[in-house]
């Protein structure tokens, strides 16, 4: 196999799990931060829809 093709395939092999991990962390952090704000900052006075989150 040509070295360029092999390098490209290895990049894909590492990029896919990296993208998955980044996506999961982003959603986890965003969801957790929003719940913290709703509970401690807003004292559960508002819903997500009211705050347009």
Secondary structure per residue as TSV (DSSP state, phi and psi in degrees):
chain	resnum	aa	ss	phi	psi
A	1	X	-	360.0	143.4
A	2	X	-	-65.7	142.7
A	3	X	H	-58.8	-35.3
A	4	X	H	-66.1	-40.1
A	5	X	H	-67.7	-42.2
A	6	X	H	-63.7	-42.0
A	7	X	H	-61.5	-43.0
A	8	X	H	-60.6	-43.8
A	9	X	H	-65.5	-40.5
A	10	X	H	-63.9	-37.6
A	11	X	H	-62.2	-41.9
A	12	X	H	-64.1	-42.2
A	13	X	H	-60.3	-37.8
A	14	X	H	-85.6	-27.5
A	15	X	H	-72.6	-37.3
A	16	X	H	-64.1	-51.9
A	17	X	H	-64.1	-34.5
A	18	X	H	-63.8	-43.3
A	19	X	H	-64.7	-38.8
A	20	X	H	-64.5	-45.5
A	21	X	H	-63.3	-43.7
A	22	X	H	-63.0	-40.5
A	23	X	H	-65.0	-45.0
A	24	X	H	-63.5	-44.4
A	25	X	H	-63.0	-40.9
A	26	X	H	-61.0	-47.3
A	27	X	H	-66.3	-39.6
A	28	X	H	-64.2	-47.3
A	29	X	H	-66.1	-42.5
A	30	X	H	-64.0	-45.7
A	31	X	H	-65.8	-44.4
A	32	X	H	-65.6	-41.2
A	33	X	H	-65.1	-40.9
A	34	X	H	-64.4	-43.0
A	35	X	H	-63.0	-40.0
A	36	X	H	-62.2	-46.6
A	37	X	I	-61.0	-44.3
A	38	X	I	-62.4	-38.1
A	39	X	I	-79.6	-49.0
A	40	X	I	-98.0	-32.0
A	41	X	I	-84.6	-47.6
A	42	X	S	-97.6	-3.4
A	43	X	T	53.6	37.5
A	44	X	T	55.4	28.2
A	45	X	-	-78.2	-24.7
A	46	X	S	-124.7	156.1
A	47	X	-	-95.9	171.7
A	48	X	H	-60.4	-39.5
A	49	X	H	-65.3	-38.9
A	50	X	H	-67.3	-33.3
A	51	X	H	-88.6	-2.1
A	52	X	T	57.7	49.5
A	53	X	-	-100.7	360.0
